[in-house]
Amino acid sequence: MWQQTYDPLNAPVLSALVAAVPIILFLLGLTVLKLSGLKSALLTLGTTLIIGCAIFGLPITAGAGSILSGFLSGAWPIGWIVLMAVWLYRIAVRAGNFDIVRSSVSSISNDQRIQVLLIAFCFGGFIEGAAGFGIPIAISAALLVSLGFNPLKASMLALVANAASGAYGAIGIPVTTAAKVGGLDTAHLSAGMVPVLQIFVAFVPLLMVAIQDGMRGIREVGLVALMTGVIFSGGQAAILTLLGSPELVDIIPPLLSLVALALIMQKW
């Protein structure tokens, strides 16, 4: 049986840099080389296979098997989740439900600093848990643009907001996959993520407000943003610690923070 080595060059820094080449190449392909996503992915796949076999000693058969396994994992459940999410999104647009969402958000608050928390942070977090894989960023940005946000800024805010929920992904796939690959107990891994991530998650809404309106935004709505972040992060920590269930960690907490923020705005 082949045993993976993490330092084939007997120099940890150099081995890490070599291992990072595919990731860097993929980013350069999308940005500097202006390649399509498919071409960048294929170029990266070939480079990864060459580095894995030539430097890390991965057998060709194992490399081919990992490519097949990755393809099948991408098709199910990831591809299926994305397909159904896009399908549901198009149904919502054609049925006019996007207009209902927009009017509902506007009725809660006309303040764009609150709207970005409602849509990009809370609603986007829920979509991340249900669909993930970039879909919450696209949908949240589209909703923000429909409310009058600058498209570039809307995209940036949606990306920042996704930092709070992206680590757990759609129905906890990143966590369950990591536990499976590493041979770890899912509940144990879930609990171990709490001290690493949750304190940062609580401050993401505050960062979003700072990006949106600078220090004035922090002075005026910073407390509300922090409360929203604490509820979101606290809910995630409770589910991970008490239930050990990464599948629900981006479903229930975003809804709790959404309801809490809406109730706060009714009185504040």
MARTOR-408059 format. One record per residue: residue in one letter; z, x, y of N, C-alpha, C, O in turn. Coordinates in steps of 0.2 Angstrom, whole numbers, padded with zeros to 4 digits, always signed. Each point is the difference from the previous one (the first is absolute). Layout:
N
aZXYZXYZXYZXY;...
***
This chain:
268
m+0000+0004-0006+0000-0004+0006+0000+0004+0006+0004+0005+0001;w-0008-0006+0004-0001+0004+0006+0006-0002+0005+0002-0006+0001;q+0002+0012+0001+0005-0001+0005-0002+0002+0007-0002+0006+0001;q+0003-0011+0003-0002+0002+0007+0004+0005+0003+0006+0000+0000;t-0009+0005+0004+0003+0005+0004-0001-0002+0007-0005-0001+0002;y+0010+0002+0002+0000-0002+0007-0001+0007+0004-0002-0001+0006;d+0002+0006-0009-0001+0007+0004-0004+0004-0004+0002+0006-0003;p-0009-0007+0002-0004+0004-0004-0002+0007+0003-0002+0004-0003;l+0003-0004+0010-0002+0007+0003+0006+0004+0001+0000+0005+0003;n+0006-0007-0006+0006+0004+0001+0002+0001+0007+0003+0005+0002;a-0005-0010+0003+0002+0000+0007+0000-0007+0002-0005-0003+0001;p+0011+0000-0001+0001-0007+0001-0004-0003+0006-0003-0005+0000;v+0004+0009+0006-0004-0002+0006-0007-0001-0001-0004-0004+0002;l+0001+0010-0005-0007+0000-0001-0003-0005-0005-0005-0004+0001;s+0009+0003-0007-0001-0006-0004+0000-0006+0003-0004-0005-0002;a+0009+0003+0006+0000-0006+0004-0006-0001+0004-0003-0006+0001;l+0001+0011+0003-0006+0000+0004-0006-0002-0004-0004-0004+0002;v+0003+0008-0008-0006-0002-0004+0000-0007-0002-0005-0003-0001;a+0011+0001-0001+0001-0007-0003-0002-0005+0006-0002-0006-0001;a+0003+0008+0007-0001-0005+0006-0007+0000+0002-0002-0004+0004;v-0002+0009-0007-0007+0000+0002-0004-0007+0000-0003-0002+0004;p+0004-0001-0010-0004-0007-0001+0002-0005+0006-0004-0003+0002;i+0011+0003-0001+0002-0005+0006-0003+0002+0006-0003-0004+0004;i+0003+0010-0002-0003+0003+0006-0007-0002+0001-0003-0002+0005;l-0001+0004-0011-0007-0001+0000-0002-0008+0000-0005-0001+0004;f+0009-0003-0006-0001-0007+0000+0000-0002+0008-0004-0004+0002;l+0010+0006+0001+0001-0002+0007-0006+0003+0005-0002-0003+0004;l+0000+0009-0006-0005+0004+0004-0007-0004-0001-0004-0001+0004;g+0003-0001-0011-0006-0004-0001-0001-0007+0004-0005-0001+0002;l+0011-0002-0001+0000-0006+0003-0001+0001+0008-0002-0004+0004;t+0005+0009-0002+0000+0001+0008-0005+0005+0002-0004-0002+0004;v+0005+0009-0006-0005+0005+0003-0007-0001-0003-0005+0000+0004;l+0005-0001-0011-0007+0000-0003-0003-0007+0001-0006-0001-0002;k+0010-0004+0004-0003-0007+0001-0003-0003-0006-0005-0003+0000;l+0008+0005-0006-0003-0003-0006+0003-0007-0001+0006-0002+0002;s-0009-0002-0006+0003-0007-0002+0006+0001-0005+0001+0006-0003;g+0003-0011+0002+0006+0001-0004-0002+0001-0007+0003+0004-0003;l-0009-0007+0000-0002+0002-0006-0002+0007-0001+0002+0003-0005;k-0006-0001+0009-0002+0007+0000+0006+0005+0000+0000+0005-0004;s+0004-0006+0009+0006+0004+0001+0004+0000-0007+0003+0005-0002;a-0002-0011-0001+0004-0001-0006-0003+0004-0006+0003+0004-0003;l-0010-0004+0003-0003+0003-0006+0000+0008+0001+0001+0003-0005;l-0002-0001+0011+0001+0007+0002+0007+0003-0002+0001+0005-0003;t+0004-0009+0005+0007+0002-0001+0001+0000-0008+0004+0004-0002;l-0006-0009-0001+0001-0001-0007-0003+0006-0004+0003+0003-0004;g-0009-0001+0006-0003+0006-0003+0004+0006+0001+0001+0005-0004;t+0001-0004+0010+0004+0006+0002+0007+0000-0003+0002+0005-0003;t+0001-0011+0002+0006+0000-0003+0000+0002-0008+0004+0004-0002;l-0010-0006-0001-0001+0001-0007-0001+0008-0001+0003+0003-0005;i-0007+0000+0010-0001+0007-0001+0006+0004+0001+0002+0005-0004;i+0002-0007+0009+0007+0004+0002+0005-0001-0006+0003+0004-0002;g-0003-0010-0001+0005-0002-0005-0002+0004-0006+0004+0003-0004;c-0011-0003+0002-0001+0004-0006-0001+0007+0001+0003+0004-0005;a-0005-0001+0010-0001+0007+0001+0006+0004+0002+0001+0005-0002;i+0004-0008+0006+0006+0003+0003+0006-0002-0004+0004+0004-0002;f-0003-0011+0001+0006-0003-0003-0001+0000-0008+0005-0002-0003;g-0011+0004+0001+0000+0000-0008-0001-0007-0003+0002-0001-0006;l-0004-0004+0010+0000-0007-0003-0006+0000-0005-0006+0002+0002;p+0007-0004-0008-0006-0001-0005-0005-0005+0003+0002-0005+0003;i-0009+0007-0005-0005-0005+0002+0001-0007-0002-0001-0005+0003;t+0003+0005-0010+0001-0007-0002+0006-0004+0003-0001-0006+0001;a+0006+0010+0001+0005-0004+0004-0002-0002+0007+0002-0005+0002;g-0006+0010+0001-0003-0002+0006-0004-0006+0000+0001-0005+0004;a-0005+0004-0009-0005-0005-0001+0004-0007-0001-0001-0005+0003;g+0007+0006-0007+0004-0005-0002+0004-0003+0006+0001-0006+0001;s+0001+0011+0004+0004-0002+0006-0005-0004+0005+0002-0005+0003;i-0008+0007-0003-0005-0003+0004-0001-0008-0002+0000-0004+0004;l-0001+0004-0011-0001-0007-0003+0007-0004+0001-0001-0006+0002;s+0006+0009-0003+0007-0004+0001+0000-0002+0008+0003-0006+0001;g-0004+0011+0003+0000-0002+0007-0005-0006+0002+0002-0004+0004;f-0008+0004-0007-0005-0005+0002+0003-0007-0003-0001-0005+0004;l+0004+0005-0010+0002-0006-0003+0006-0003+0005+0001-0006+0001;s+0004+0011+0001+0005-0002+0004-0002-0003+0007+0003-0004+0002;g-0008+0007+0000-0003-0002+0007-0003-0007-0001+0000-0004+0004;a-0003+0003-0010-0003-0007-0001+0005-0005-0001-0001-0006+0002;w+0006+0008-0006+0005-0005-0002+0007+0003+0000+0001+0005-0004;p+0004-0006+0008+0000-0006+0005-0002+0001+0007-0001-0005+0003;i-0001+0011-0001-0001+0001+0007-0006-0004+0003+0000-0003+0005;g-0006+0004-0009-0006-0003+0002+0001-0007+0000-0003-0004+0005;w+0006+0001-0010+0001-0007+0000+0004-0003+0006-0001-0005+0003;i+0006+0009-0001+0005-0002+0005-0004+0000+0007+0000-0005+0004;v-0004+0010-0003-0004+0001+0006-0005-0006+0000-0001-0003+0006;l-0003+0002-0011-0005-0005+0000+0003-0007+0001-0003-0004+0004;m+0009+0002-0007+0003-0006+0002+0003-0001+0007-0001-0005+0003;a+0003+0011-0001+0002+0000+0007-0005-0002+0005+0001-0004+0005;v-0007+0008-0006-0006-0001+0005-0002-0007-0001-0002-0003+0005;w+0002+0000-0011-0003-0007-0001+0005-0005+0004-0002-0004+0003;l+0009+0005-0004+0004-0004+0003+0000+0000+0008+0000-0005+0004;y-0002+0011-0002+0000+0002+0008-0007-0004+0002+0001-0003+0005;r-0006+0003-0008-0006-0003+0002+0001-0008+0000-0003-0003+0004;i+0006+0001-0009+0002-0007-0001+0004-0003+0006-0002-0005+0004;a+0007+0009-0002+0004-0001+0006-0004+0000+0006+0001-0004+0005;v-0006+0008-0004-0004+0001+0006-0004-0006+0001-0001-0004+0005;r-0003+0002-0011-0004-0006+0000+0003-0006+0001-0002-0005+0003;a+0008+0004-0006+0004-0006+0001+0004-0001+0007+0003-0005+0001;g-0004+0010+0003+0003+0000+0006+0008+0002+0000+0003-0001+0006;n-0001+0003-0011+0007+0002+0000+0002+0006+0004+0006+0001+0002;f-0011+0003-0001+0002+0006+0005+0002-0003+0007+0004+0003+0003;d-0007-0008-0001+0001-0003+0006+0007-0003+0000+0004+0000+0005;i-0002-0003-0011+0007-0003+0000+0005+0006+0000+0005-0001+0003;v-0006+0006-0006+0005+0006+0000+0000+0003+0007+0006+0001+0003;r-0012-0001+0001+0000+0003+0006+0004-0005+0005+0004+0003+0004;s-0005-0009-0005+0004-0005+0005+0007+0000-0002+0005-0001+0004;s-0003+0002-0011+0007+0000-0002+0004+0006+0003+0005-0001+0003;v-0009+0007-0003+0003+0006+0003+0001-0001+0008+0005+0002+0003;s-0010-0005+0000+0000-0001+0007+0006-0005+0002+0003+0001+0005;s-0002-0006-0009+0006-0004+0001+0007+0003+0000+0004-0002+0003;i-0004+0007-0007+0007+0004-0001+0001+0004+0006+0005+0000+0003;s-0010+0004-0001+0000+0004+0006-0006+0002+0003-0005+0001-0004;n+0004-0001+0011-0006+0003+0003+0000+0007+0001-0005+0003+0003;d+0011+0000-0004+0001+0007+0001-0003+0004-0005+0001-0001-0006;q-0006+0005+0008-0004+0004-0005+0004+0005-0004-0001+0001-0006;r+0007+0001+0009+0005+0005-0004+0003-0004-0006+0001+0003-0005;i+0000-0009+0006+0003-0004-0005-0005-0002-0005+0001-0001-0006;q-0007-0001+0008-0006-0002-0004-0002+0006-0005-0001-0002-0006;v+0001+0008+0008-0001+0005-0004+0005+0001-0005-0002+0002-0006;l+0008-0004+0007+0005+0001-0005-0001-0006-0005+0001+0001-0006;l-0002-0007+0008-0001-0006-0004-0006+0002-0005+0000-0002-0006;i-0006+0004+0009-0006+0000-0004+0000+0007-0004-0001+0000-0006;a+0001+0006+0010-0002+0006-0004+0006+0002-0004-0001+0003-0005;f+0007-0004+0007+0006+0002-0004+0002-0005-0005+0001+0002-0006;c+0001-0008+0008+0002-0005-0005-0005-0003-0004+0000+0001-0006;f-0005-0004+0009-0005-0003-0004-0004+0006-0004-0002-0001-0006;g+0000+0006+0010-0003+0006-0004+0003+0003-0006-0003+0001-0005;g+0010-0001+0006+0004+0002-0006+0000-0004-0006-0001+0002-0005;f+0000-0009+0007+0000-0005-0006-0007+0001-0003+0000+0000-0006;i-0005+0001+0010-0007+0001-0003+0000+0006-0004-0004+0000-0005;e+0007+0005+0007+0000+0007-0004+0003-0002-0007-0002+0003-0005;g+0008-0007+0005+0003-0001-0006-0004-0004-0005+0000+0000-0006;a-0004-0005+0009-0004-0004-0004-0007+0003-0001-0003-0002-0006;a+0000+0006+0010-0007+0002-0001+0000+0008+0001-0003+0003-0005;g+0005+0000+0010+0000+0007+0001-0007+0003+0001-0005-0004+0001;f+0005+0010-0002-0006+0004+0000-0005-0001+0006-0006-0001+0000;g+0010+0002+0006-0004-0001+0006-0001-0007+0003-0002-0001+0006;i+0003-0004-0010-0002-0007+0002+0005-0002+0005-0002-0003+0005;p+0009+0004-0005+0004-0002+0005-0002+0003+0007+0001-0003+0005;i-0003+0009-0005-0002+0004+0006-0006-0004+0004+0000-0001+0006;a-0005+0000-0011-0006-0004+0003+0001-0007+0002-0002-0002+0006;i+0006-0002-0009+0002-0007+0002+0004+0000+0006-0001-0004+0004;s+0006+0009-0004+0005+0000+0006-0004+0002+0006+0001-0003+0005;a-0005+0008-0006-0004+0002+0006-0004-0005+0003-0001-0001+0006;a-0003-0003-0011-0004-0006+0002+0004-0005+0004-0002-0003+0005;l+0008+0001-0008+0004-0005+0003+0002+0002+0007+0000-0003+0005;l+0002+0010-0004+0002+0002+0007-0006+0000+0005+0001-0002+0005;v-0007+0004-0008-0005+0000+0005-0002-0007+0002-0001-0001+0006;s+0002-0004-0010-0001-0007+0001+0005-0003+0006-0001-0004+0003;l+0007+0008-0003+0005-0002+0005-0001+0004+0006+0004-0001+0005;g-0009+0005-0004-0002+0004+0006+0002+0007+0000+0000+0003+0006;f+0002+0000-0011+0002+0007-0001-0007+0004+0000-0005-0002-0002;n+0006+0008+0005-0006+0005+0000-0001+0002-0008+0005+0001-0003;p-0011-0001+0001-0002+0001-0007+0003+0006-0003+0003+0001-0005;l-0004+0005+0009+0003+0006-0002+0007+0000-0001+0003+0003-0004;k+0000-0005+0009+0008+0000+0001+0002-0005-0006+0006+0001-0003;a-0009-0007+0002+0002-0004-0005+0000+0003-0007+0004+0000-0004;s-0009+0004+0003-0001+0004-0007+0005+0005+0000+0003+0001-0006;m-0001+0003+0011+0005+0005+0000+0007-0003-0001+0004+0002-0005;l-0002-0008+0008+0006-0003-0001+0001-0003-0007+0005+0000-0003;a-0011-0002+0000+0000-0003-0007+0001+0006-0005+0004-0001-0005;l-0007+0007+0006+0001+0005-0004+0008+0003+0000+0003+0001-0005;v-0001-0001+0011+0007+0002+0001+0005-0005-0003+0005+0002-0004;a-0006-0008+0004+0004-0005-0003+0000+0000-0007+0005-0001-0004;n-0011+0003+0001-0001+0001-0007+0005+0005-0003+0001+0001-0006;a+0001+0004+0010+0005+0005-0003+0006-0003-0003+0003+0004-0004;a-0001-0010+0007+0006-0002-0003+0000-0003-0007+0004-0001-0003;s-0011-0001+0001+0000-0004-0006-0005+0004-0005-0001-0002-0006;g-0003+0007+0009-0005+0003-0004+0002+0004-0006-0003+0000-0005;a+0009+0003+0005+0003+0004-0005+0001-0005-0007-0001+0003-0005;y+0002-0009+0006+0001-0004-0006-0006-0004-0002-0001-0002-0005;g-0004+0001+0010-0006-0003-0002-0001-0007-0003+0005-0003+0001;a-0010+0002-0003-0002-0007-0003+0004-0001-0006+0000+0005-0005;i+0005-0010+0004+0004-0001-0005+0003+0006-0003+0001+0000-0007;g+0001+0005+0011+0004+0006-0002-0004+0005-0005+0003+0004-0003;i-0010-0005+0004-0004+0005-0005+0001+0007+0001+0001+0004-0005;p+0000-0001+0012+0001+0007+0000+0007+0002-0003+0000+0005-0003;v+0005-0009+0003+0006+0001-0003+0000+0000-0008+0002+0004-0004;t-0005-0010+0002+0000-0001-0008-0005+0006-0003+0001+0002-0005;t-0006-0001+0009-0005+0006-0003+0004+0006+0000-0001+0004-0005;a+0004-0002+0010+0004+0006+0000+0005+0001-0005+0001+0005-0003;a+0002-0011+0002+0006+0000-0005-0004+0001-0007+0003+0003-0005;k-0008-0006+0004-0004+0000-0007-0002+0007-0001+0000+0003-0005;v-0004+0000+0010-0002+0007-0001+0005+0005+0000+0000+0005-0004;g+0006-0006+0007+0005+0005+0000+0005-0001-0006+0005+0004-0001;g-0006-0010-0002+0005-0001-0006+0007-0002+0003+0005+0002-0003;l-0005-0005+0009+0006-0002+0003+0002-0008-0001-0005-0004-0001;d+0011+0003+0001+0002-0007+0001-0002-0003+0006+0002+0003+0005;t-0005-0009-0005-0003-0003+0007+0006-0001+0004+0000+0001+0006;a+0005-0004-0008+0006-0002+0004+0003+0006+0003+0002+0000+0006;h-0001+0005-0010+0003+0007+0002-0004+0003+0006+0002+0002+0005;l-0009-0002-0006-0004+0002+0005+0000-0004+0006+0000+0003+0006;s+0000-0009-0006+0001-0005+0005+0006+0001+0005-0001+0001+0006;a+0006+0000-0010+0007+0002+0004-0001+0006+0003+0003+0001+0006;g-0006+0004-0009+0000+0007+0003-0005+0000+0006+0001+0005+0004;m-0005-0010-0003-0004+0000+0006+0003-0002+0006-0002+0001+0006;v+0008-0005-0007+0004-0003+0006+0002+0005+0005-0002+0000+0006;p+0006+0006-0008+0002+0005+0005-0006+0004+0003+0001+0003+0005;v-0007-0003-0008-0005+0004+0002-0004-0004+0006-0002+0003+0005;l+0001-0010-0006-0004-0003+0004+0003-0005+0005-0002-0001+0006;q+0007-0003-0008+0002-0006+0004+0003+0002+0007-0001-0005+0004;i+0004+0010-0003+0002+0002+0007-0006+0000+0005+0001-0001+0005;f-0006+0004-0008-0006+0001+0004-0004-0007+0001-0002-0002+0006;v+0002-0002-0011-0003-0007+0000+0004-0004+0006-0004-0004+0004;a+0010+0005-0003+0004-0004+0005-0003+0001+0007+0001-0004+0004;f-0003+0010-0003-0002+0002+0007-0008-0001+0001-0002+0001+0006;v-0001-0003-0011-0008-0001+0001-0001-0005+0006-0004+0001+0004;p+0007-0007-0004-0001-0005+0005+0001+0003+0007-0003-0001+0005;l+0008+0005-0004+0002+0003+0006-0006+0005+0002-0001+0000+0006;l-0001+0004-0011-0006+0004+0002-0006-0004+0002-0004+0002+0005;m+0003-0008-0008-0006-0004+0002+0001-0002+0007-0005+0000+0004;v+0011-0002-0002+0001-0003+0007-0001+0006+0005-0003-0001+0005;a+0005+0007-0007-0001+0006+0004-0007+0001+0001-0002+0002+0006;i-0002-0002-0011-0007+0001+0000-0004-0006+0005-0004+0002+0003;q+0007-0008-0004-0003-0005+0003+0001+0000+0008-0004-0002+0004;d+0011+0003-0003+0002+0000+0008+0004+0005+0002+0004-0001+0005;g-0003+0007-0009+0004+0005+0003+0007-0001+0000+0003-0005-0003;m+0001+0008+0008+0007-0001+0001+0002-0007+0003+0005-0002-0002;r-0010-0001+0006+0002-0006+0002+0000-0005-0006+0005-0004+0000;g-0009+0004-0005+0000-0004-0006+0007+0001-0004+0003-0005-0002;i-0001+0011+0002+0006+0002-0004+0006-0003+0004+0004-0003-0003;r-0004+0003+0010+0006-0003+0003+0000-0007+0000+0005-0003-0001;e-0011-0001+0001+0000-0007+0000+0000-0003-0007+0003-0005+0000;v-0006+0008-0005+0000-0004-0006+0002+0005-0006-0001-0002-0006;g+0003+0008+0008+0002+0005-0005+0006-0003-0005-0001+0002-0006;l+0005-0006+0009+0006-0002-0005-0003-0005-0005+0002+0000-0006;v-0007-0004+0008-0003-0005-0004-0004+0004-0006+0000-0002-0006;a-0004+0007+0009-0004+0004-0005+0005+0003-0005-0002+0000-0006;l+0008+0003+0008+0004+0003-0004+0003-0004-0005+0001+0001-0006;m+0001-0007+0008+0003-0005-0004-0005-0002-0006+0002-0001-0006;t-0008+0000+0008-0006-0002-0005+0000+0006-0005-0001-0002-0006;g+0001+0008+0008-0001+0005-0004+0006+0001-0005-0001+0001-0006;v+0007-0002+0008+0006+0000-0004+0000-0005-0005+0002+0001-0006;i-0004-0007+0008-0001-0006-0005-0005+0002-0005+0001-0001-0006;f-0007+0003+0008-0005+0002-0005+0002+0006-0005+0000-0001-0006;s+0003+0006+0009+0002+0006-0004+0006-0002-0004+0000+0002-0006;g+0005-0006+0008+0006-0002-0003-0002-0004-0006+0002+0000-0006;g-0007-0005+0007-0003-0004-0006-0003+0004-0005+0001-0001-0006;q-0005+0006+0008-0003+0005-0005+0005+0003-0004+0000+0001-0006;a+0005+0002+0010+0005+0004-0004+0004-0004-0005+0002+0002-0005;a+0000-0008+0007+0004-0005-0004-0004-0001-0007+0003+0000-0005;i-0010-0002+0006-0004-0001-0006+0000+0006-0004+0000-0001-0006;l-0002+0007+0009-0001+0006-0004+0007+0002-0004+0000+0002-0006;t+0005-0003+0009+0007+0002-0002+0003-0005-0005+0002+0002-0006;l-0002-0008+0008+0003-0006-0005-0005-0002-0005+0003-0001-0006;l-0009+0000+0007-0005-0003-0005-0004+0006-0003-0002-0001-0006;g+0001+0006+0010-0004+0005-0003-0007-0002-0001-0004+0002-0005;s+0001-0006+0009-0006-0004-0001-0005+0002+0006+0000-0003+0005;p-0004+0008-0006-0005+0002+0006-0005-0005+0001-0003+0000+0005;e+0002-0005-0010-0005-0005+0001+0002-0005+0005-0005-0003+0003;l+0011+0002-0001+0002-0005+0005+0002+0004+0007+0001-0004+0005;v-0001+0010-0005+0002+0004+0006-0004-0001+0006+0003+0001+0006;d-0009-0003-0007-0004-0001+0006-0002-0008+0000-0005-0001+0004;i+0008-0003-0007-0001-0007+0000+0006-0004+0004-0002-0003+0005;i+0008+0004-0008+0005-0003+0003+0003+0003+0007+0000-0004+0005;p+0001+0010-0004+0002+0003+0006-0005-0002+0006+0003-0001+0006;p-0009+0002-0007-0005-0002+0006+0001-0007+0002+0000-0002+0006;l+0001-0003-0011+0001-0007+0002+0007-0001+0003+0000-0004+0005;l+0005+0008-0007+0007-0001+0003-0001+0002+0008+0003-0003+0004;s-0006+0009-0003+0000+0003+0007-0005-0005+0004+0001+0000+0006;l-0006-0003-0009-0004-0004+0004+0004-0006+0002-0001-0002+0006;v+0004-0001-0011+0004-0006+0002+0006+0001+0005+0001-0003+0005;a+0002+0009-0006+0005+0002+0005-0002+0001+0007+0003-0002+0005;l-0009+0006-0005-0003+0001+0007-0002-0006+0003+0001-0001+0006;a-0004-0004-0010-0002-0007+0003+0006-0003+0003+0000-0003+0005;l+0006+0003-0009+0006-0004+0002+0003+0004+0006+0002-0004+0005;i-0002+0010-0005+0002+0004+0006-0003-0002+0007+0003-0001+0005;m-0010+0000-0006-0004-0001+0006+0001-0007+0002-0002-0002+0006;q+0004-0003-0010+0002-0007+0002+0006+0000+0005+0000-0004+0004;k+0004+0009-0005+0006+0000+0004+0000+0005+0006+0004+0000+0005;w-0008+0005-0006+0000+0006+0005-0005+0000+0005-0001+0004+0004;
***
